[in-house]
Amino acid sequence: MLSVPGAVAGNGPDASVAAHYGQPTAEQRALDAGTAVVDLSHRGVVTVSGPDRLTWLHVLTSQKLDRLAPGTSTETLFLDVQGRIEFDCHLVDDGETTWLTVEPGENAGLADWLQKMKFASRVEIADRIGEIAVVGSTAAIPGWDEREDIARWEDPWPRIGEGGFPYTDDPDPAQHPAADWSWNEYLVPVSLLEELAEPSSRTTSSGGSALPEGWTLAGTMASEALRIAALRPRHGMDTDERTIPHEIDLVRTAVHLEKGCYKGQETIARVHNLGRPPRRLTFLQLDGSGHTLPAPGSDVIVRPESEAEAATARSVGTVTSVAQHHEMGPIALAILKRNTDPTAELLLRDGNAEDGWSFTAATQETVVSPQAGQVVGRQSGFIRKGAR
C-alpha cells in the first residue's frame, strides 16, 4: 500500500490498499476523466515464460491462447471439472513472457497449481508478488507505454471476443450500457509504485519517472464504483464457489466456445447449448434517501405487499458489490435466481432479526438475460454487429 498522508484503508479484499485519499468523490471524477491512477498492488501477479507457455496455457484454460499475438490483452478462466470458476485471470503476453494478474491472495495458489501441471512442458512459472505491482487507470498513462519495464493489460470488456457469446438481451456490444468502458492494468516495478507516494513525483512532465503533470491518485472506492457502473463482474466479489461463467456474462470475454478440450468444458458447452444458467447477474439502482449503503451479502427480495412481510420474505438473490457513484448515486450488482421477474420491484434486506432489519428499495437493470442459454440452432462463437 502507498504510504500517502490521508490515505484510508479499504475493506474486504481491498483492505491492504487505499479506499481513498480524503476526497473520494473528486478522486472518482478524476479517475472517470482519465487523469488518475489506482494502487492495485494487492492484486497477484504470476508470470509464465518459456517456448511452450501459450500452447500450455491454451490447454489449461477457457480461452484460445495458442496463437495469441504479442501485446494482445484477453481474459481467461481456470475452471473446476463442474465448470465453476477457480481463477479469473487478466492476461497479456509480451512476446517472451505471459503476464497473469489475479485477485488479492490468489497468486500463490495459482502459481502452485501451475507448477504441478508443468510435466514435460518447457515453461517457467514465477510468483512476482513484492517485485511487480499493479496500477489501474481508465486511460493510457503518457510515457508509461514506452518503458520496457512496464507491461499493460487492456480490459476487453464488454467487447465480444473471438469464440465468445453475449448473455445479454441485445447481442450487439455497441448497445451494451458500458460500451465506452475503458480500463487498464499497468504492471510496474515496485520501485515505481513507491515513487507515486511522493507528491513531487506526481507532477513530473510526460515521460518522467512517475505520473505526468495533472494526474493524481484515486482509491479503490473510485475504481469499484466505475466497475459496478460498467456491469463488470469481479471474481470473489460477484462470484462464489458455485459460479459458472454464463451467470455473470463472462462467456463474452473469457471463454472460447470453439476451442479444444479443457477442464470444465463439458459444463460450459452443456449449459450454453442445452440449458440456462441457474442464476443471473443484475445491476441495481438503489434508493438514495438513506445515509448508509446496504452491505454486500444482503438479501434481495421481491417487494411484498405489506412492510410486515419483508422481514420473512424469501430471498431471490444476494447483493455482491455496492458503491456510491459520482453521477448515478448508490448502485450495486447482485446475483439473482434466473426466474426472478426482471420487472419486479426489489428490496435489499440488511441486518438481522435481533438487531433489526433495514430495507433499501432497488430497481433492476438486466445484465444476464433470464432467457439466456439454450442456443441450439443459433449462431455461436464470434457475434458480429447486427447478427442474430
ZAMARGU-4260 file (C-alpha; in steps of 0.2 Angstrom, whole numbers, plus 5000, padded with zeros to 4 digits):
<rodrens>
0) 5000/5000/5000 | 5006/5018/4996 | 5011/5027/5012 | 5002/5043/5007 | 4996/5055/5021
5) 4977/5055/5022 | 4975/5038/5015 | 4961/5027/5022 | 4962/5009/5020 | 4949/4999/5011
10) 4938/4984/5016 | 4936/4966/5012 | 4948/4960/4998 | 4954/4978/4996 | 4959/4981/5014
15) 4978/4982/5011 | 4977/4997/4999 | 4969/5014/5000 | 4950/5016/4998 | 4953/5035/4996
20) 4965/5049/5000 | 4952/5060/5008 | 4942/5066/4993 | 4933/5050/4987 | 4921/5059/4975
25) 4934/5070/4967 | 4945/5055/4965 | 4931/5046/4956 | 4928/5060/4945 | 4947/5061/4941
30) 4948/5043/4938 | 4932/5043/4926 | 4940/5058/4917 | 4956/5048/4914 | 4968/5058/4925
35) 4970/5047/4940 | 4978/5030/4944 | 4973/5017/4957 | 4985/5007/4968 | 4981/4989/4965
40) 4997/4982/4972 | 4987/4969/4981 | 4982/4960/4965 | 4993/4945/4962 | 5005/4944/4948
45) 5011/4927/4940 | 5022/4926/4925 | 5024/4911/4913 | 5039/4911/4902 | 5047/4898/4890
50) 5043/4892/4872 | 5028/4882/4877 | 5019/4895/4888 | 5005/4899/4876 | 5001/4882/4870
55) 5002/4875/4888 | 4990/4889/4895 | 4979/4886/4880 | 4976/4868/4885 | 4973/4873/4904
60) 4961/4887/4902 | 4945/4893/4894 | 4952/4904/4882 | 4961/4901/4865 | 4979/4907/4868
65) 4990/4896/4857 | 4991/4910/4844 | 4990/4925/4855 | 4999/4940/4847 | 5011/4949/4857
70) 5003/4964/4866 | 4985/4957/4864 | 4975/4958/4881 | 4962/4945/4885 | 4954/4936/4900
75) 4954/4918/4904 | 4947/4906/4917 | 4954/4891/4926 | 4938/4880/4930 | 4935/4865/4940
80) 4928/4849/4932 | 4910/4856/4935 | 4914/4872/4926 | 4915/4883/4941 | 4927/4897/4941
85) 4943/4894/4952 | 4954/4908/4945 | 4949/4923/4933 | 4965/4929/4925 | 4969/4945/4916
90) 4982/4940/4903 | 4994/4949/4891 | 5009/4942/4883 | 5024/4952/4878 | 5032/4940/4866
95) 5043/4932/4879 | 5033/4932/4895 | 5014/4929/4898 | 5008/4940/4912 | 4993/4935/4923
100) 4985/4945/4936 | 4973/4938/4949 | 4963/4944/4964 | 4972/4948/4980 | 4979/4932/4988
105) 4976/4921/4974 | 4993/4922/4966 | 5001/4909/4977 | 4988/4896/4974 | 4988/4899/4955
110) 5007/4898/4954 | 5007/4882/4965 | 4994/4874/4954 | 5003/4878/4938 | 5019/4871/4945
115) 5010/4855/4947 | 5004/4855/4929 | 5021/4858/4921 | 5026/4840/4917 | 5037/4840/4902
120) 5032/4857/4896 | 5045/4870/4893 | 5038/4883/4904 | 5044/4893/4920 | 5032/4899/4932
125) 5035/4914/4944 | 5025/4922/4958 | 5030/4940/4956 | 5022/4947/4972 | 5034/4960/4980
130) 5043/4963/4964 | 5029/4969/4952 | 5014/4980/4956 | 4998/4983/4948 | 4992/5001/4944
135) 4975/5004/4937 | 4968/5018/4926 | 4954/5022/4914 | 4966/5030/4901 | 4983/5026/4894
140) 4996/5035/4905 | 5008/5046/4895 | 5026/5040/4895 | 5022/5023/4903 | 5019/5013/4887
145) 5036/5017/4880 | 5045/5010/4895 | 5052/4992/4893 | 5050/4988/4911 | 5031/4991/4911
150) 5018/4980/4903 | 4999/4985/4901 | 4983/4974/4901 | 4968/4982/4892 | 4951/4976/4898
155) 4942/4968/4884 | 4925/4971/4892 | 4912/4972/4886 | 4918/4968/4868 | 4914/4950/4862
160) 4930/4940/4860 | 4933/4928/4846 | 4923/4912/4851 | 4914/4922/4864 | 4895/4924/4866
165) 4884/4938/4875 | 4872/4933/4888 | 4863/4950/4887 | 4846/4954/4879 | 4855/4963/4865
170) 4870/4954/4857 | 4877/4970/4849 | 4891/4975/4860 | 4889/4993/4854 | 4872/4993/4863
175) 4879/4987/4879 | 4877/5000/4893 | 4896/5000/4896 | 4901/5001/4878 | 4913/5015/4882
180) 4921/5006/4897 | 4940/5008/4897 | 4951/5000/4910 | 4970/4997/4910 | 4981/4987/4922
185) 4999/4993/4922 | 5012/4980/4928 | 5026/4991/4935 | 5041/4988/4946 | 5038/4991/4964
190) 5050/5005/4965 | 5039/5015/4953 | 5024/5012/4964 | 5034/5019/4978 | 5038/5035/4968
195) 5019/5038/4967 | 5019/5041/4986 | 5030/5057/4983 | 5020/5072/4979 | 5035/5079/4969
200) 5035/5063/4958 | 5016/5066/4953 | 5020/5082/4945 | 5033/5077/4933 | 5031/5080/4914
205) 5025/5066/4902 | 5038/5053/4901 | 5045/5056/4919 | 5048/5043/4932 | 5031/5043/4939
210) 5015/5052/4933 | 5013/5066/4921 | 5008/5083/4926 | 4989/5084/4931 | 4987/5066/4936
215) 4983/5061/4954 | 4979/5046/4965 | 4962/5038/4967 | 4957/5025/4979 | 4948/5008/4976
220) 4931/5017/4981 | 4933/5026/4964 | 4938/5011/4954 | 4924/5000/4961 | 4911/5012/4958
225) 4916/5014/4940 | 4917/4995/4938 | 4900/4992/4945 | 4893/5005/4934 | 4901/4996/4919
230) 4892/4980/4924 | 4909/4972/4926 | 4909/4956/4937 | 4924/4954/4949 | 4930/4937/4954
235) 4927/4934/4973 | 4915/4949/4974 | 4902/4944/4962 | 4906/4926/4962 | 4905/4912/4974
240) 4911/4893/4974 | 4896/4889/4963 | 4898/4902/4949 | 4899/4897/4931 | 4904/4910/4918
245) 4887/4910/4910 | 4879/4918/4926 | 4890/4933/4925 | 4892/4936/4906 | 4910/4930/4906
250) 4907/4919/4891 | 4908/4936/4882 | 4926/4939/4886 | 4934/4924/4894 | 4928/4909/4885
255) 4931/4902/4868 | 4917/4891/4863 | 4925/4883/4849 | 4942/4878/4856 | 4949/4861/4861
260) 4946/4851/4877 | 4950/4859/4894 | 4944/4856/4912 | 4926/4862/4914 | 4922/4862/4895
265) 4908/4850/4896 | 4898/4861/4908 | 4902/4876/4898 | 4895/4868/4882 | 4881/4859/4890
270) 4874/4875/4899 | 4877/4885/4883 | 4869/4873/4871 | 4856/4864/4881 | 4851/4874/4896
275) 4851/4890/4905 | 4862/4896/4919 | 4853/4895/4936 | 4857/4912/4942 | 4860/4929/4933
280) 4870/4945/4937 | 4859/4961/4939 | 4863/4979/4940 | 4853/4988/4954 | 4850/5007/4956
285) 4847/5010/4974 | 4836/5022/4984 | 4847/5036/4989 | 4837/5043/5003 | 4846/5033/5017
290) 4863/5038/5024 | 4871/5021/5023 | 4874/5008/5009 | 4867/4990/5011 | 4882/4978/5014
295) 4887/4965/5001 | 4879/4949/5006 | 4862/4957/5010 | 4847/4948/5004 | 4837/4953/4989
300) 4818/4951/4990 | 4804/4955/4979 | 4795/4969/4987 | 4780/4962/4996 | 4763/4970/4998
305) 4765/4975/5016 | 4780/4980/5025 | 4777/4967/5039 | 4781/4953/5026 | 4798/4960/5021
310) 4807/4953/5036 | 4802/4935/5032 | 4800/4936/5013 | 4810/4923/5003 | 4827/4929/4996
315) 4828/4929/4977 | 4847/4933/4977 | 4861/4942/4986 | 4870/4959/4984 | 4888/4956/4979
320) 4895/4974/4976 | 4889/4991/4982 | 4896/5008/4978 | 4892/5027/4978 | 4894/5033/4960
325) 4898/5051/4957 | 4884/5053/4945 | 4871/5039/4947 | 4871/5039/4966 | 4871/5022/4976
330) 4872/5007/4964 | 4875/4988/4966 | 4877/4972/4957 | 4868/4956/4963 | 4866/4938/4959
335) 4848/4933/4957 | 4838/4917/4953 | 4836/4916/4935 | 4817/4916/4935 | 4816/4932/4946
340) 4804/4944/4936 | 4816/4957/4928 | 4802/4970/4930 | 4799/4967/4949 | 4802/4980/4962
345) 4815/4974/4974 | 4821/4977/4992 | 4838/4974/4999 | 4836/4967/5017 | 4851/4971/5028
350) 4854/4967/5046 | 4846/4953/5056 | 4831/4950/5067 | 4839/4953/5083 | 4846/4970/5080
355) 4833/4975/5067 | 4832/4975/5048 | 4835/4989/5036 | 4827/4989/5019 | 4833/4998/5003
360) 4822/5000/4988 | 4830/4995/4971 | 4826/4994/4953 | 4835/4982/4942 | 4843/4983/4925
365) 4846/4966/4917 | 4864/4961/4914 | 4862/4942/4910 | 4845/4939/4902 | 4833/4927/4910
370) 4831/4919/4893 | 4850/4917/4890 | 4855/4899/4886 | 4848/4885/4875 | 4856/4891/4860
375) 4855/4875/4849 | 4852/4881/4831 | 4858/4898/4834 | 4874/4906/4829 | 4888/4903/4841
380) 4906/4910/4843 | 4910/4927/4837 | 4895/4938/4835 | 4896/4952/4823 | 4886/4968/4824
385) 4869/4965/4819 | 4870/4946/4819 | 4855/4937/4827
</rodrens>
